[in-house]
Amino acid sequence: GYKILDIGCGPGRHTCAAYTHKDVTAVGADLCYKDLKEAEERLLYHDELGEHGGGSWGLLSADITKLPFADGYFDIVICSEVMEHIHDESTAAAELYRVLKPGHPMVISVPRFFPEWVCWRLSDEYHMANQGHIRIYRRKRLVAMFENLGLHFTGHHYAHSLHAPYWWLKCLVGPTREDSRPVNIYHRFLTWDIMQKPKLTHLLDQLLNPLFGKSLVLYFKK
């Protein structure tokens, strides 16, 4: 019976995953209409196949600094790869805190410092081409910002190590280029890996994540 918010849901990967759990109300929110339409298609496909937990889903256009929900409305808040885009990070963090129920978890992920720093060094246009990355977070700073709101930090891990070389390669050839054969081949590999979930690449990803996992994932409880 949980209500789960996936803010900055993009094409809906986390929203769809939440929807597969029993009796969950999965809510995806984003400012990009194109991404919301893709998320809608994915969720409708889950409905068509019956791959859900019997709950419901909803999508809306929403600004993370002005969320249209009551205080303590959600049982879980997911904010994946969003905070690095937001100019008013303090207001955004406060809104995420506000809409979460007391005693319940929040999950935040951002690009990890070192892989992101490499991208910025390789390409001057990367941070703008990649939908406007305006800062690179260090873990302690991000944890402190949410702890100051009253959240309790419960742990962290790193993820998506196989994605880091892809972005480095894109930065080398130009982050907006779409005709680079090596980049396109690597992208097809990542898509295949996500869809097929082979054990070998999963093991490789787990082994490499502590070294250069592309994402830093933080866990909190209100």
N, C-alpha and C positions, 0 to 999 in steps of 0.2 A: 503493500500500500504506500510505498514511498513516492514522494514527489522529487524529481531530480532535475536540476537546472544545468544545462550545458551552454554556458555563455560564450559567445564567439564560436558557435558550433560549426561554422563552415559548411562543408557538404554533409555533415551529420554523422560522422563515424562514431563519436561517443554517444550521441543521442540514440542511434540505432542500437548500440550495445546495451545502453540502459533499458531500452524498450523490450529487450529479450528477457528481462528478469520479471518474476511473477508479480502481477498486479501493480506495476510501476506506472506512474504518470511521468513520461519523459518530455521535457520542454527544451527545445533548442531555440536559441536567440542569436541573431547576428544582424549586422547592418548591410550586408551584401545580399541583394535580392537574388542574384544568380546562384549563390551558394545555398540560399534557402530553398530555391526551386529544386536544386539537386538533392538536398536533404529530404524534401517532400517526396521526390521520386523513389528514393531509397526506402523511406518509411512505408510508402504505399506498396513497394515490392515485398517488404517484410509482411505486411498485411495479406498480400496475395498468397504468399507461401505459407502463412500461418506461423512464421518464425517470430513469435512474441510471447510475452507472459500473460496475455489476457488483460493488460492494462490499457492505457491510452497514450496518445502523443499529441503535441502541439508545437507549432513553429511561429515565431514572430520576429519582426524587426524591432530591435531594442538597443538603446545606448547603455553601455555598461556603467556610465556615471549617473544614469537616471533610470534605474530599473523600475518597471511598472508593476511591482509586486509588494504585497504587504510585508511588514516585519515578520521574520521567522516563518516564511511561507514554505521554504524547501527543506527537505530532510538531508539532501546532499547537494553541494554546489561543485561543479567542475568548471575550471577555467584553464583551458589548454592552449598555450602559445598565443596569448592575447595581451598580457600586460606589457610586453615589449613594444606594443604599438600605441599605447595610451599615453597621451601627454599628461593628463591629470590622474596620475597613478594613485594618489592618496584618496581621492574621491571614489575611484573605481574600487579600490580595496575596501573602503568603508561600506560601499553598496553591497559587495559580496558578503561582507560580515552581517549587514543588516537583514538580508533576506534569508539567512541560514538560521534554522532552529537551534536553540541552546542544546549542547550535548551531542551535536551531530557533526559529521566530517565535511571538510572542504579539501579539494585536490587542486593544486596549482602547478602548471608546468610552463617553463620558459626555456628559450635556448640556453644551453650551458655556456659558461663564460669562454673557455678556451676554443671550442670549435667555432663559436660565433666570432670571436676575436680574429681567428684565422680568416674567416670570410671577409670581415671588414678590411683586413690588411691586403687581401688578394684583389679586392675590387672596391673602388671608391663609390660605385653606384649600387652595390649590393643592398645596403641597408634601406635605400629608397625603392629599389626595384622589387624587393621582397615585401611589398605591401607596407613599407614604411617602418622598419625597425629603428626606433629612435634612441634606444639605450641597450647596453649589455649588462645583465644582472650578475652580481656575485651572490652566492647562496646566503651568506650571513646578512646582507643588506635586505634581501627580500623576506627572509624569516623575521627579521626585526620589525619590518613594516607591518606585518600581519600580527605579530605578537603584541605590538603596541596597541592594537585594536582590541585585544582581549582573547585572541585565539591561542591555543596551546599547540606548539609544534611537536608532532609525534614521529616524524621520520622523513627520509628522502631516499631516492635512488636515481640512477641515470638510465636513459633509454635511447634507442634508435642509433646505435653506433654505426650501423651500415649506411645510415643516411648522411653521416658527416662527410665522407669522401665525395658523395654526389654533389653536395653544395660547394665543396672546394673546387671540384671540377667545373661546375657551372660558373663560379667566380673567375676561374682562369680563362675560360673562353668568352665570358661575358654573360652576366646573369639574365639578360633578356633575350638572348639568342635562342631560337627554336630549331636551328638547322645543324646543330652540332651532333654528329653521329655518335661519338663516345658518350655524350650526355644522354642522348635518347636511348642508347642501348642500356645504360645504367638505370635509367628510369623504368624501362621495361622489366629489368631484373627486380627492382624494388616492388613494382606492381605484382609481379609473379610471386615474390616472397610473401607479400601481404595476403594474397589470395590463397596460395597453396600451403603456407605455413610449414615448410619442410623442417625436419628436426635438425638437420645439419646447420642451416643458416640461423635457426633459433639459438642453437648452442654457441655458434660463433658470435652472435649478437650479445649474448649474455656474458661471454668471456671478455669482449671488447668494451662493453658499456662502462666499466669503471675507468677505463683509460680515456676514451673520447666519445662517450655517448652524446648524441646531439642535444638531447633534452634533459633538463633538470626537473624532477618531479618531487613536489613537496606535499606533505600531508599534515593537516591541522584538525583540531577539534575545537568547537566553540564551547 
